[in-house]
Amino acid sequence: MIKQMDEMVSGLADARRRTRRIMRYWDRTIERVIVAITMPIWVIPYLLWRRRHG
């Protein structure tokens, strides 16, 4: 019983370590995606404003 619990705990720790690595990778990817999506939203009105006031 105790051995089973220990195996479960070590398994959970291993899974957490794996998820942390995946999450770190995903954080970077999501950041890039957010930047790629928001950049045009910021750039287009700026360019329109520049054209109007240029």
Secondary structure as GFF3:
##gff-version 3
##sequence-region A 1 54
A	DSSP	alpha_helix	2	53	.	.	.	ID=ss1
###
